[in-house]
Amino acid sequence: TGYGMGTKDTGRLNAVRAFIGELTACDDRIVSLTCNIDDMSGEAIGYACERLAEKGSLDVFTQPIFMKKNRPAVMLTVLAKSSDADRMAELMFRYTSTIGIRKTDYERYKLERTVISSETDEGIIRRKDVTGYGTGRGKYEYDDVAKVARKYDISYEAALEKIEGDE
């Protein structure tokens, strides 16, 4: 940032401020599709969430809420790519009893992802590494760690230690 002060008396501040830098743009655009449901069983809502996840949503989650007259209900939220919004809304109408869906557009920051597969004594174990915005970290894939835990009938944490010891 740079500042410059003028010498001419204009009756107000005679100054200029300049910025030099780079803009960091959001990585992509997504939508949040949300509806409130008070007339479906927990099993039916669970099934709808499974189907929406299988059909390409970025994320699906529910929150307990109360609707008018203090009726307990569930708020269903589906995060999707903007290009998939109409298709996801159609699926929400198909798999739930909702009669209306709210749509909110978002810009999203996200880290770059790389999946690393390593050969270990337990077979191939995948780890997802993420980097960007001055940070980086890695995490083993849940399914691979759980497979080792089941094989030895040990806790998830013990399986994770076993995998980390093999690498």
DSSP file with accessible surface (Angstrom, degrees, kcal/mol):
  #  RESIDUE AA STRUCTURE BP1 BP2  ACC     N-H-->O    O-->H-N    N-H-->O    O-->H-N    TCO  KAPPA ALPHA  PHI   PSI    X-CA   Y-CA   Z-CA
    1    1 A T              0   0  107      0, 0.0     2,-0.3     0, 0.0    18,-0.2   0.000 360.0 360.0 360.0 134.7    0.0    0.0    0.0
    2    2 A G  E     -A   18   0A  37     16,-2.8    16,-2.7     2,-0.0     2,-0.4  -0.955 360.0-158.9-128.3 147.9    1.3    3.4   -0.9
    3    3 A Y  E     -A   17   0A 164     -2,-0.3     2,-0.4    14,-0.2    14,-0.2  -0.947   5.2-172.0-123.7 145.4    0.1    6.9    0.0
    4    4 A G  E     -A   16   0A  30     12,-2.5    12,-2.3    -2,-0.4     2,-0.5  -1.000   9.5-153.1-137.2 138.0    0.7   10.3   -1.6
    5    5 A M  E     -A   15   0A 133     -2,-0.4    10,-0.2    10,-0.2     2,-0.1  -0.938  14.1-140.9-112.9 128.4   -0.3   13.7   -0.4
    6    6 A G        -     0   0   39      8,-3.2     8,-0.2    -2,-0.5    -2,-0.0  -0.392   5.8-143.3 -82.2 162.8   -0.9   16.6   -2.8
    7    7 A T        +     0   0  151     -2,-0.1     2,-0.3     2,-0.1    -1,-0.1   0.611  69.6 100.7-100.1 -16.0    0.2   20.2   -2.2
    8    8 A K  S    S-     0   0  158      1,-0.1     2,-0.8     6,-0.0    -2,-0.1  -0.533  73.4-129.7 -74.0 134.7   -2.8   21.9   -3.8
    9    9 A D        +     0   0  146     -2,-0.3     4,-0.1     1,-0.2    -1,-0.1  -0.760  37.7 162.6 -87.6 108.0   -5.4   23.2   -1.3
   10   10 A T        -     0   0   69     -2,-0.8    -1,-0.2     2,-0.6     3,-0.1   0.355  60.3-105.4-105.5  -0.3   -8.8   21.9   -2.4
   11   11 A G  S    S+     0   0   71      1,-0.3     2,-0.3     3,-0.0    -2,-0.1   0.416  99.6  56.6  88.0  -5.2  -10.7   22.4    0.8
   12   12 A R  S    S-     0   0  208      0, 0.0    -2,-0.6     0, 0.0    -1,-0.3  -0.916 108.7 -54.7-144.5 175.7  -10.6   18.6    1.5
   13   13 A L        -     0   0  137     -2,-0.3     2,-0.8     1,-0.1    -4,-0.0  -0.282  43.9-157.5 -58.4 127.0   -8.0   15.9    1.9
   14   14 A N        +     0   0   60     -8,-0.2    -8,-3.2     2,-0.0     2,-0.3  -0.791  45.6 123.2-108.2  83.3   -5.8   15.9   -1.2
   15   15 A A  E     -A    5   0A  48     -2,-0.8     2,-0.3   -10,-0.2   -10,-0.2  -0.960  43.6-155.4-143.6 157.8   -4.4   12.3   -1.0
   16   16 A V  E     -A    4   0A 100    -12,-2.3   -12,-2.5    -2,-0.3     2,-0.4  -0.985   5.1-162.1-134.2 144.8   -4.2    9.1   -3.0
   17   17 A R  E     -A    3   0A 141     -2,-0.3     2,-0.4   -14,-0.2   -14,-0.2  -0.998   9.3-168.6-127.6 132.3   -3.8    5.6   -1.8
   18   18 A A  E     -A    2   0A  59    -16,-2.7   -16,-2.8    -2,-0.4     2,-0.4  -0.943   5.3-157.2-123.8 144.3   -2.6    2.7   -4.1
   19   19 A F        -     0   0  131     -2,-0.4     2,-0.4   -18,-0.2    -2,-0.0  -0.955   5.0-171.1-119.3 138.2   -2.6   -1.0   -3.5
   20   20 A I        +     0   0  167     -2,-0.4     2,-0.3     2,-0.0    -2,-0.0  -0.998  39.4  90.8-125.5 130.5   -0.5   -3.6   -5.3
   21   21 A G        -     0   0   71     -2,-0.4     2,-0.4     2,-0.0    -2,-0.0  -0.986  67.2 -77.6 172.9-171.9   -1.2   -7.3   -4.8
   22   22 A E        -     0   0  188     -2,-0.3     2,-0.4     2,-0.0    -2,-0.0  -0.941  32.8-132.0-117.3 140.7   -3.0  -10.3   -6.0
   23   23 A L        -     0   0  176     -2,-0.4     2,-0.7     1,-0.0    -2,-0.0  -0.707  14.3-143.0 -86.1 139.1   -6.6  -11.2   -5.4
   24   24 A T        -     0   0   96     -2,-0.4     2,-0.2     0, 0.0     3,-0.1  -0.917  20.4-158.3-102.4 112.9   -7.4  -14.6   -4.2
   25   25 A A        -     0   0   78     -2,-0.7     2,-0.0     1,-0.1     0, 0.0  -0.584  25.7 -98.0 -89.3 153.1  -10.5  -15.8   -5.8
   26   26 A C        -     0   0   28     -2,-0.2    83,-0.2     1,-0.1    -1,-0.1  -0.361  32.0-125.0 -64.1 148.8  -12.7  -18.6   -4.5
   27   27 A D  S    S-     0   0   65     81,-1.2     2,-0.3     1,-0.2    82,-0.2   0.867  74.0 -23.8 -67.5 -40.8  -12.1  -21.9   -6.1
   28   28 A D  E     -B  108   0B  39     80,-1.5    80,-3.1     2,-0.0     2,-0.4  -0.968  61.3 -99.8-162.0 176.1  -15.6  -22.6   -7.3
   29   29 A R  E     +B  107   0B 153     -2,-0.3    53,-1.3    78,-0.2     2,-0.3  -0.907  35.5 172.8-112.6 138.0  -19.3  -22.1   -6.8
   30   30 A I  E     -BC 106  81B  12     76,-2.5    76,-3.1    -2,-0.4     2,-0.3  -0.852  20.0-133.8-133.0 169.8  -21.7  -24.4   -5.0
   31   31 A V  E     -BC 105  80B   0     49,-2.8    49,-2.1    -2,-0.3     2,-0.5  -0.922   4.5-144.9-124.2 152.8  -25.3  -24.4   -3.9
   32   32 A S  E     -BC 104  79B  10     72,-2.6    72,-2.1    -2,-0.3     2,-0.5  -0.987  14.4-165.6-113.6 120.8  -27.0  -25.3   -0.7
   33   33 A L  E     -BC 103  78B   4     45,-2.9    45,-2.7    -2,-0.5     2,-0.4  -0.954  15.1-179.9-108.1 123.2  -30.4  -26.8   -1.2
   34   34 A T  E     +BC 102  77B  16     68,-2.5    68,-3.2    -2,-0.5     2,-0.3  -0.965  11.0 168.0-131.3 140.2  -32.4  -27.0    2.0
   35   35 A C  E     - C   0  76B   0     41,-2.1    41,-2.8    -2,-0.4     2,-0.4  -0.982  28.2-128.2-145.7 156.3  -35.9  -28.2    3.0
   36   36 A N  E     - C   0  75B  53     -2,-0.3     2,-0.4    64,-0.3    39,-0.2  -0.905  23.7-169.3-105.7 135.5  -37.8  -28.8    6.2
   37   37 A I  E     + C   0  74B   4     37,-3.0    37,-2.6    -2,-0.4     3,-0.1  -0.984  22.7 157.9-130.7 125.3  -39.5  -32.2    6.7
   38   38 A D  S    S+     0   0   57     -2,-0.4    -1,-0.1    35,-0.2    37,-0.0   0.260  70.7  58.8-126.1  10.6  -41.9  -33.1    9.5
   39   39 A D  S    S+     0   0  104      2,-0.1     2,-0.3     0, 0.0    -1,-0.1   0.046  83.0  87.1-133.5  30.3  -43.8  -36.1    8.0
   40   40 A M  S    S-     0   0   43     -3,-0.1     2,-0.0    56,-0.0    -3,-0.0  -0.962  72.7-115.0-127.5 149.6  -41.1  -38.7    7.2
   41   41 A S     >  -     0   0   61     -2,-0.3     4,-2.3     1,-0.1     5,-0.2  -0.325  30.6-110.5 -74.4 161.8  -39.7  -41.5    9.5
   42   42 A G  H  > S+     0   0   59      1,-0.2     4,-2.6     2,-0.2     5,-0.2   0.883 119.6  53.5 -59.8 -38.1  -36.1  -41.4   10.4
   43   43 A E  H  > S+     0   0  152      2,-0.2     4,-2.4     1,-0.2    -1,-0.2   0.915 108.3  49.1 -64.2 -41.3  -35.4  -44.5    8.3
   44   44 A A  H  > S+     0   0   36      2,-0.2     4,-2.3     1,-0.2    -2,-0.2   0.901 112.0  48.0 -66.9 -38.7  -37.0  -42.8    5.2
   45   45 A I  H  X S+     0   0   17     -4,-2.3     4,-2.5     2,-0.2    -2,-0.2   0.921 110.9  51.8 -67.5 -41.3  -34.9  -39.6    5.8
   46   46 A G  H  X S+     0   0   30     -4,-2.6     4,-2.3     1,-0.2    -2,-0.2   0.916 109.6  49.7 -59.8 -42.1  -31.8  -41.8    6.2
   47   47 A Y  H  X S+     0   0  119     -4,-2.4     4,-2.6     2,-0.2    -1,-0.2   0.925 109.4  51.4 -62.8 -43.8  -32.5  -43.5    2.9
   48   48 A A  H  X S+     0   0    0     -4,-2.3     4,-2.6     1,-0.2     5,-0.2   0.922 109.5  50.5 -60.0 -43.1  -33.0  -40.2    1.1
   49   49 A C  H  X S+     0   0   26     -4,-2.5     4,-2.3     1,-0.2    -1,-0.2   0.915 110.2  50.0 -61.7 -43.6  -29.6  -39.0    2.5
   50   50 A E  H  X S+     0   0  116     -4,-2.3     4,-2.4     1,-0.2    -2,-0.2   0.931 112.3  46.9 -59.3 -47.2  -27.9  -42.2    1.2
   51   51 A R  H  X S+     0   0   58     -4,-2.6     4,-1.7     1,-0.2    -2,-0.2   0.912 111.4  50.5 -63.9 -43.1  -29.5  -41.8   -2.2
   52   52 A L  H  <>S+     0   0    0     -4,-2.6     5,-1.7     1,-0.2    -1,-0.2   0.890 111.7  48.6 -63.3 -37.8  -28.6  -38.1   -2.5
   53   53 A A  H ><5S+     0   0   55     -4,-2.3     3,-1.2    -5,-0.2    -2,-0.2   0.919 111.7  49.2 -66.9 -41.8  -25.0  -38.9   -1.5
   54   54 A E  H 3<5S+     0   0  123     -4,-2.4    -1,-0.2     1,-0.2    -2,-0.2   0.803 105.0  60.1 -66.1 -28.4  -24.8  -41.8   -4.1
   55   55 A K  T 3<5S-     0   0   70     -4,-1.7    -1,-0.2    -5,-0.2    -2,-0.2   0.274 127.9 -83.6 -91.1  10.2  -26.2  -39.5   -6.8
   56   56 A G  T < 5S+     0   0   37     -3,-1.2    25,-0.3     1,-0.2    -3,-0.2   0.588  71.2 150.8 109.2  11.3  -23.4  -37.0   -6.7
   57   57 A S      < -     0   0   17     -5,-1.7    23,-0.2     1,-0.1    -1,-0.2  -0.369  46.3-134.6 -68.3 156.3  -24.0  -34.4   -3.9
   58   58 A L  S    S-     0   0   66     21,-2.8     2,-0.3     1,-0.3    22,-0.2   0.823  84.4 -13.0 -77.1 -34.1  -20.9  -32.9   -2.3
   59   59 A D  E     -D   79   0B  86     20,-1.4    20,-2.7    -7,-0.1     2,-0.4  -0.965  57.7-160.9-162.6 152.6  -22.4  -33.4    1.1
   60   60 A V  E     +D   78   0B  24     -2,-0.3     2,-0.3    18,-0.2    18,-0.2  -0.994  22.4 158.2-138.2 131.7  -25.8  -34.3    2.7
   61   61 A F  E     -D   77   0B  76     16,-2.3    16,-2.8    -2,-0.4     2,-0.3  -0.987  24.1-144.2-151.9 161.5  -26.7  -33.6    6.3
   62   62 A T  E     -D   76   0B  66     -2,-0.3    14,-0.2    14,-0.2    12,-0.0  -0.897   6.4-164.5-124.4 155.6  -29.7  -33.2    8.6
   63   63 A Q  E     -D   75   0B  90     12,-1.7    12,-3.1    -2,-0.3     2,-0.2  -0.998  26.7-117.7-136.5 137.0  -30.4  -31.0   11.6
   64   64 A P  E     +D   74   0B 122      0, 0.0     2,-0.3     0, 0.0    10,-0.2  -0.551  45.0 164.8 -72.8 136.5  -33.2  -31.4   14.1
   65   65 A I  E     -D   73   0B  35      8,-2.4     8,-2.8    -2,-0.2     2,-0.4  -0.884  34.8-122.7-139.8 171.5  -35.5  -28.4   14.2
   66   66 A F  E     -D   72   0B 143     -2,-0.3     2,-0.1     6,-0.2     3,-0.1  -0.984  25.8-164.2-118.7 135.2  -38.9  -27.4   15.4
   67   67 A M  E >>  -D   71   0B  49      4,-3.1     3,-1.1    -2,-0.4     4,-0.5  -0.317  46.6 -41.5-102.8-169.4  -41.5  -26.1   13.0
   68   68 A K  G >4 S+     0   0  152      1,-0.3     3,-1.3     2,-0.2    -1,-0.3  -0.140 130.4  23.0 -57.6 151.5  -44.8  -24.2   13.6
   69   69 A K  G 34 S-     0   0  189      1,-0.2    -1,-0.3    -3,-0.1    -2,-0.1   0.748 130.2 -78.3  60.2  25.1  -46.8  -25.4   16.6
   70   70 A N  G <4 S+     0   0  127     -3,-1.1    -1,-0.2     1,-0.2    -2,-0.2   0.783  77.6 167.3  57.9  32.6  -43.5  -26.9   18.0
   71   71 A R  E <<  - D   0  67B  85     -3,-1.3    -4,-3.1    -4,-0.5    -1,-0.2  -0.634  38.1-121.5 -75.3 126.4  -43.7  -29.9   15.7
   72   72 A P  E     + D   0  66B  97      0, 0.0     2,-0.3     0, 0.0    -6,-0.2  -0.444  47.5 156.7 -66.4 142.5  -40.3  -31.7   15.7
   73   73 A A  E     - D   0  65B  10     -8,-2.8    -8,-2.4    -2,-0.1     2,-0.4  -0.873  37.3-112.3-152.8-178.6  -38.8  -31.9   12.2
   74   74 A V  E     -CD  37  64B  34    -37,-2.6   -37,-3.0    -2,-0.3     2,-0.6  -0.989  13.7-145.2-127.9 134.9  -35.6  -32.3   10.3
   75   75 A M  E     -CD  36  63B  44    -12,-3.1   -12,-1.7    -2,-0.4     2,-0.5  -0.913  19.7-157.1 -96.9 120.5  -33.9  -29.8    8.1
   76   76 A L  E     -CD  35  62B   1    -41,-2.8   -41,-2.1    -2,-0.6     2,-0.4  -0.880   9.4-170.8 -99.6 128.0  -32.2  -31.6    5.1
   77   77 A T  E     -CD  34  61B   6    -16,-2.8   -16,-2.3    -2,-0.5     2,-0.5  -0.981   6.3-171.3-122.9 131.7  -29.3  -29.8    3.5
   78   78 A V  E     -CD  33  60B   0    -45,-2.7   -45,-2.9    -2,-0.4     2,-0.5  -0.991   8.1-157.7-120.8 123.3  -27.7  -30.9    0.2
   79   79 A L  E     +CD  32  59B  41    -20,-2.7   -21,-2.8    -2,-0.5   -20,-1.4  -0.880  27.4 159.7 -97.5 133.8  -24.5  -29.2   -1.0
   80   80 A A  E     -C   31   0B   0    -49,-2.1   -49,-2.8    -2,-0.5   -23,-0.1  -0.965  46.3 -85.7-148.5 161.5  -23.9  -29.6   -4.7
   81   81 A K  E >   -C   30   0B 108    -25,-0.3     3,-1.8    -2,-0.3     4,-0.4  -0.436  45.1-116.9 -63.3 146.5  -22.0  -28.1   -7.6
   82   82 A S  G >  S+     0   0   47    -53,-1.3     3,-1.5     1,-0.3     4,-0.3   0.880 116.3  57.9 -56.0 -37.4  -24.0  -25.2   -9.1
   83   83 A S  G 3  S+     0   0  105      1,-0.3    -1,-0.3     2,-0.1     4,-0.2   0.699 107.1  48.8 -67.7 -17.3  -24.3  -27.2  -12.4
   84   84 A D  G <> S+     0   0   34     -3,-1.8     4,-2.7     1,-0.1    -1,-0.3   0.360  80.3 103.2-100.6   3.7  -26.0  -30.0  -10.5
   85   85 A A  H <> S+     0   0    4     -3,-1.5     4,-2.6    -4,-0.4     5,-0.2   0.921  81.7  44.5 -57.6 -50.8  -28.6  -27.9   -8.6
   86   86 A D  H  > S+     0   0  138     -4,-0.3     4,-2.3     1,-0.2    -1,-0.2   0.921 115.2  48.7 -62.9 -42.1  -31.6  -28.7  -10.7
   87   87 A R  H  > S+     0   0  101     -4,-0.2     4,-2.1     1,-0.2    -1,-0.2   0.922 112.4  48.3 -64.4 -41.7  -30.9  -32.4  -10.8
   88   88 A M  H  X S+     0   0    0     -4,-2.7     4,-2.5     2,-0.2    -2,-0.2   0.900 110.1  51.9 -66.8 -39.3  -30.3  -32.5   -7.0
   89   89 A A  H  X S+     0   0   20     -4,-2.6     4,-2.3    -5,-0.3    -1,-0.2   0.930 108.6  51.5 -62.1 -42.4  -33.6  -30.6   -6.4
   90   90 A E  H  X S+     0   0  115     -4,-2.3     4,-1.9     1,-0.2    -2,-0.2   0.921 110.8  48.2 -59.8 -41.6  -35.4  -33.1   -8.5
   91   91 A L  H  X S+     0   0    8     -4,-2.1     4,-2.7     2,-0.2    -1,-0.2   0.880 107.8  54.7 -67.3 -37.9  -33.9  -36.0   -6.5
   92   92 A M  H  X S+     0   0    0     -4,-2.5     4,-1.5     1,-0.2     6,-0.3   0.919 109.7  47.3 -61.4 -42.1  -34.9  -34.2   -3.2
   93   93 A F  H  < S+     0   0   99     -4,-2.3    -1,-0.2     1,-0.2    -2,-0.2   0.882 114.0  49.2 -64.8 -36.0  -38.5  -34.1   -4.4
   94   94 A R  H  < S+     0   0  138     -4,-1.9    -2,-0.2    -5,-0.2    -1,-0.2   0.909 118.7  35.2 -69.2 -42.9  -38.3  -37.7   -5.5
   95   95 A Y  H  < S+     0   0   39     -4,-2.7     2,-0.3    -5,-0.1    -1,-0.2   0.535 118.1  46.6 -95.9  -7.1  -36.8  -39.1   -2.2
   96   96 A T  S  < S-     0   0   15     -4,-1.5   -51,-0.0    -5,-0.2   -59,-0.0  -0.805  76.2-121.7-127.4 174.6  -38.5  -36.9    0.3
   97   97 A S        +     0   0   43     -2,-0.3    -4,-0.1     2,-0.0   -59,-0.1   0.321  65.6 132.1 -95.4   7.3  -42.0  -35.6    1.1
   98   98 A T        -     0   0   18     -6,-0.3    -2,-0.1     1,-0.1     3,-0.1  -0.202  41.9-165.4 -63.0 151.8  -41.0  -31.9    0.9
   99   99 A I  S    S+     0   0  169      1,-0.2     2,-0.3     0, 0.0    -1,-0.1   0.313  73.4  34.4-115.7   4.1  -43.0  -29.5   -1.2
  100  100 A G        -     0   0   36    -64,-0.2     2,-0.4     2,-0.0   -64,-0.3  -0.970  58.8-162.9-160.2 143.6  -40.4  -26.7   -1.3
  101  101 A I        -     0   0   41     -2,-0.3     2,-0.4   -66,-0.1   -66,-0.2  -0.993  13.3-144.3-130.3 132.5  -36.7  -26.3   -1.5
  102  102 A R  E     -B   34   0B 117    -68,-3.2   -68,-2.5    -2,-0.4     2,-0.4  -0.789  15.5-156.2 -94.5 140.3  -34.6  -23.2   -0.7
  103  103 A K  E     -B   33   0B 115     -2,-0.4     2,-0.4   -70,-0.2   -70,-0.2  -0.968  12.0-179.2-121.5 130.6  -31.5  -22.5   -2.8
  104  104 A T  E     -B   32   0B  62    -72,-2.1   -72,-2.6    -2,-0.4     2,-0.4  -0.998  19.1-140.5-127.5 130.5  -28.5  -20.5   -1.7
  105  105 A D  E     -B   31   0B 104     -2,-0.4     2,-0.3   -74,-0.2   -74,-0.2  -0.732  24.0-177.2 -89.9 140.2  -25.5  -19.8   -3.9
  106  106 A Y  E     -B   30   0B 116    -76,-3.1   -76,-2.5    -2,-0.4     2,-0.4  -0.968  26.5-137.5-133.5 149.6  -22.0  -19.9   -2.4
  107  107 A E  E     -B   29   0B 104     -2,-0.3     2,-0.4   -78,-0.2   -78,-0.2  -0.873  33.0-152.8 -97.5 141.2  -18.5  -19.3   -3.4
  108  108 A R  E     -B   28   0B  54    -80,-3.1   -80,-1.5    -2,-0.4   -81,-1.2  -0.950  15.4-151.9-126.3 133.9  -16.2  -21.9   -1.9
  109  109 A Y        +     0   0  138     -2,-0.4     2,-0.3   -83,-0.2   -83,-0.1  -0.817  28.2 174.0 -90.3 140.5  -12.6  -22.0   -0.9
  110  110 A K        -     0   0   75     -2,-0.4     2,-0.2     3,-0.0    23,-0.1  -0.996  28.8-118.9-148.2 153.7  -11.1  -25.4   -1.0
  111  111 A L        -     0   0   35     -2,-0.3     2,-0.3    21,-0.1    21,-0.2  -0.572  38.3-101.0 -85.8 153.3   -7.7  -27.0   -0.6
  112  112 A E  E     -E  131   0C 125     19,-2.6    19,-1.9    -2,-0.2     2,-0.4  -0.560  41.6-148.4 -72.7 136.5   -6.0  -29.0   -3.4
  113  113 A R  E     +E  130   0C 148     -2,-0.3     2,-0.4    17,-0.2    17,-0.2  -0.896  19.7 177.9-115.5 139.3   -6.4  -32.8   -2.8
  114  114 A T  E     -E  129   0C  76     15,-2.6    15,-3.3    -2,-0.4     2,-0.6  -0.999  18.5-146.4-135.7 132.3   -4.1  -35.6   -3.7
  115  115 A V  E     -E  128   0C  77     -2,-0.4     2,-0.5    13,-0.2    13,-0.2  -0.893  14.2-163.6-101.7 123.7   -4.7  -39.3   -2.8
  116  116 A I  E     -E  127   0C  60     11,-3.2    11,-2.6    -2,-0.6     2,-0.5  -0.920   2.9-157.3-107.6 126.1   -1.5  -41.3   -2.1
  117  117 A S  E     -E  126   0C  75     -2,-0.5     2,-0.4     9,-0.2     9,-0.2  -0.918  12.6-171.8-105.0 127.4   -1.7  -45.1   -2.2
  118  118 A S  E     -E  125   0C  28      7,-2.6     7,-2.8    -2,-0.5     2,-0.5  -0.950  23.0-129.1-121.6 138.8    1.0  -46.9   -0.2
  119  119 A E  E     +E  124   0C 147     -2,-0.4     2,-0.2     5,-0.2     5,-0.2  -0.737  41.0 165.2 -83.4 123.1    1.8  -50.6   -0.2
  120  120 A T  E >   -E  123   0C  10      3,-1.8     3,-1.9    -2,-0.5    47,-0.1  -0.746  56.5 -90.4-127.1 178.7    1.9  -51.8    3.5
  121  121 A D  T 3  S+     0   0  134      1,-0.3     3,-0.1    -2,-0.2    42,-0.1   0.740 129.4  52.7 -62.1 -20.9    1.9  -55.1    5.3
  122  122 A E  T 3  S-     0   0   19      1,-0.4    -1,-0.3    41,-0.1     2,-0.2   0.241 121.9-103.1 -98.1   9.7   -1.9  -54.7    5.4
  123  123 A G  E <  S-E  120   0C  23     -3,-1.9    -3,-1.8     2,-0.1    -1,-0.4  -0.601  74.0 -10.8  99.9-163.1   -2.2  -54.1    1.7
  124  124 A I  E     -E  119   0C  92     -5,-0.2     2,-0.5    -2,-0.2    -5,-0.2  -0.592  63.2-169.8 -78.1 127.1   -2.7  -50.8   -0.1
  125  125 A I  E     -E  118   0C   0     -7,-2.8    -7,-2.6    -2,-0.4     2,-0.3  -0.976   9.9-146.3-118.5 128.5   -3.6  -48.0    2.3
  126  126 A R  E     -E  117   0C  86     -2,-0.5    15,-2.7    -9,-0.2     2,-0.4  -0.759  12.0-170.6 -98.4 142.3   -4.8  -44.6    0.9
  127  127 A R  E     -EF 116 140C  59    -11,-2.6   -11,-3.2    -2,-0.3     2,-0.6  -0.999  15.4-142.3-130.1 133.0   -4.0  -41.2    2.4
  128  128 A K  E     -EF 115 139C  77     11,-3.1    11,-2.0    -2,-0.4     2,-0.4  -0.859  17.9-166.3 -96.5 119.8   -5.6  -38.0    1.3
  129  129 A D  E     -EF 114 138C  36    -15,-3.3   -15,-2.6    -2,-0.6     2,-0.4  -0.882   2.7-167.3-104.1 137.9   -3.2  -35.0    1.4
  130  130 A V  E     +EF 113 137C  21      7,-2.9     7,-2.2    -2,-0.4     2,-0.3  -0.970   9.3 172.1-126.8 141.5   -4.5  -31.5    1.2
  131  131 A T  E     +EF 112 136C  74    -19,-1.9   -19,-2.6    -2,-0.4     5,-0.2  -0.973  21.3  86.5-143.2 159.2   -2.5  -28.3    0.6
  132  132 A G  E >   + F   0 135C  28      3,-2.0     3,-1.9    -2,-0.3   -21,-0.1  -0.558  60.9  54.7 133.9 163.8   -3.1  -24.6   -0.1
  133  133 A Y  T 3  S-     0   0  117      1,-0.3     3,-0.1    -2,-0.2   -22,-0.0   0.846 129.7 -55.0  49.8  37.3   -3.6  -21.3    1.6
  134  134 A G  T 3  S+     0   0   90      1,-0.2     2,-0.3     0, 0.0    -1,-0.3   0.675 119.1  93.7  77.1  17.1   -0.5  -21.8    3.6
  135  135 A T  E <   +F  132   0C  66     -3,-1.9    -3,-2.0     2,-0.0     2,-0.3  -0.921  43.3 178.3-138.0 163.8   -1.4  -25.1    5.1
  136  136 A G  E     +F  131   0C  47     -2,-0.3     2,-0.3    -5,-0.2    -5,-0.2  -0.950  10.2 152.8-162.7 144.6   -1.0  -28.8    4.5
  137  137 A R  E     -F  130   0C 153     -7,-2.2    -7,-2.9    -2,-0.3     2,-0.3  -0.977  23.3-140.6-163.9 167.4   -2.0  -32.0    6.1
  138  138 A G  E     -F  129   0C  45     -2,-0.3     2,-0.3    -9,-0.2    -9,-0.2  -0.964  10.7-174.4-137.8 154.6   -2.8  -35.7    5.5
  139  139 A K  E     -F  128   0C 154    -11,-2.0   -11,-3.1    -2,-0.3     2,-0.1  -0.982  27.5-117.1-150.4 136.3   -5.3  -38.2    6.7
  140  140 A Y  E     -F  127   0C  27     -2,-0.3   -13,-0.3   -13,-0.3     2,-0.2  -0.434  43.1 -96.9 -71.6 147.4   -5.7  -41.9    6.0
  141  141 A E     >  -     0   0   43    -15,-2.7     4,-2.0     1,-0.1     3,-0.5  -0.440  27.8-133.4 -67.0 132.9   -8.9  -43.0    4.3
  142  142 A Y  H  > S+     0   0  133      1,-0.2     4,-3.1     2,-0.2     5,-0.3   0.893 102.5  55.0 -53.5 -48.6  -11.5  -44.2    6.9
  143  143 A D  H  > S+     0   0  103      1,-0.2     4,-1.9     2,-0.2    -1,-0.2   0.872 108.6  48.6 -58.6 -38.2  -12.4  -47.4    4.9
  144  144 A D  H  > S+     0   0   12     -3,-0.5     4,-1.6     2,-0.2    -1,-0.2   0.906 114.0  44.9 -70.2 -40.7   -8.8  -48.5    4.8
  145  145 A V  H  X S+     0   0    0     -4,-2.0     4,-2.5     1,-0.2    -2,-0.2   0.933 112.8  51.4 -67.9 -42.5   -8.2  -48.0    8.5
  146  146 A A  H  X S+     0   0    6     -4,-3.1     4,-2.7     1,-0.2     5,-0.2   0.874 105.3  56.7 -62.9 -36.7  -11.5  -49.6    9.4
  147  147 A K  H  X S+     0   0  101     -4,-1.9     4,-2.2    -5,-0.3    -1,-0.2   0.928 109.5  45.2 -60.7 -43.5  -10.6  -52.7    7.3
  148  148 A V  H  X S+     0   0    2     -4,-1.6     4,-1.9     2,-0.2    -2,-0.2   0.919 111.5  52.9 -66.8 -41.5   -7.4  -53.1    9.4
  149  149 A A  H  X>S+     0   0   11     -4,-2.5     5,-2.2     1,-0.2     4,-0.7   0.918 111.7  45.6 -61.2 -42.6   -9.3  -52.6   12.6
  150  150 A R  H  <5S+     0   0  170     -4,-2.7     3,-0.4     3,-0.2    -1,-0.2   0.898 108.1  57.3 -66.3 -41.5  -11.8  -55.3   11.7
  151  151 A K  H  <5S+     0   0  133     -4,-2.2    -1,-0.2     1,-0.2    -2,-0.2   0.899 120.8  27.7 -56.6 -43.1   -9.1  -57.7   10.6
  152  152 A Y  H  <5S-     0   0   94     -4,-1.9    -1,-0.2    -5,-0.1    -2,-0.2   0.390 105.1-123.3-100.3   0.2   -7.4  -57.6   14.0
  153  153 A D  T  <5 +     0   0  150     -4,-0.7     2,-0.2    -3,-0.4    -3,-0.2   0.935  67.6 133.1  53.6  51.2  -10.5  -56.8   16.0
  154  154 A I      < -     0   0   64     -5,-2.2    -1,-0.2    -6,-0.2    -2,-0.1  -0.751  61.5 -81.9-123.5 171.6   -8.8  -53.7   17.4
  155  155 A S     >  -     0   0   61     -2,-0.2     4,-2.3     1,-0.1     5,-0.2  -0.269  38.8-112.2 -70.2 161.6   -9.9  -50.0   17.9
  156  156 A Y  H  > S+     0   0   66      1,-0.2     4,-2.3     2,-0.2     5,-0.2   0.915 119.4  52.0 -58.0 -44.6   -9.7  -47.5   15.0
  157  157 A E  H  > S+     0   0  124      1,-0.2     4,-2.2     2,-0.2    -1,-0.2   0.896 108.7  49.8 -62.3 -40.7   -6.9  -45.7   16.8
  158  158 A A  H  > S+     0   0   34      2,-0.2     4,-2.2     1,-0.2    -1,-0.2   0.895 110.5  50.7 -66.2 -37.4   -4.9  -48.9   17.3
  159  159 A A  H  X S+     0   0    0     -4,-2.3     4,-2.6     2,-0.2    -2,-0.2   0.905 108.5  52.3 -65.5 -39.7   -5.3  -49.7   13.6
  160  160 A L  H  X S+     0   0   46     -4,-2.3     4,-2.7     1,-0.2    -2,-0.2   0.928 109.6  48.7 -62.4 -43.4   -4.1  -46.2   12.7
  161  161 A E  H  X S+     0   0  135     -4,-2.2     4,-2.0     1,-0.2    -1,-0.2   0.902 110.3  52.1 -62.4 -39.6   -1.0  -46.7   14.8
  162  162 A K  H  X S+     0   0   74     -4,-2.2     4,-1.3     2,-0.2    -2,-0.2   0.927 111.2  46.7 -63.0 -44.0   -0.4  -50.0   13.1
  163  163 A I  H  X S+     0   0    0     -4,-2.6     4,-1.1     1,-0.2     3,-0.5   0.934 111.6  50.3 -63.8 -46.2   -0.7  -48.4    9.7
  164  164 A E  H  < S+     0   0  105     -4,-2.7     3,-0.2     1,-0.2    -1,-0.2   0.851 108.8  53.2 -64.2 -31.2    1.6  -45.5   10.6
  165  165 A G  H  < S+     0   0   65     -4,-2.0    -1,-0.2     1,-0.2    -2,-0.2   0.795 105.8  54.5 -71.8 -28.0    4.2  -48.0   12.0
  166  166 A D  H  <        0   0   47     -4,-1.3    -1,-0.2    -3,-0.5    -2,-0.2   0.740 360.0 360.0 -76.3 -24.2    4.1  -50.0    8.6
  167  167 A E     <        0   0   94     -4,-1.1   -47,-0.1    -3,-0.2    -3,-0.0  -0.300 360.0 360.0 -83.8 360.0    5.0  -46.9    6.5
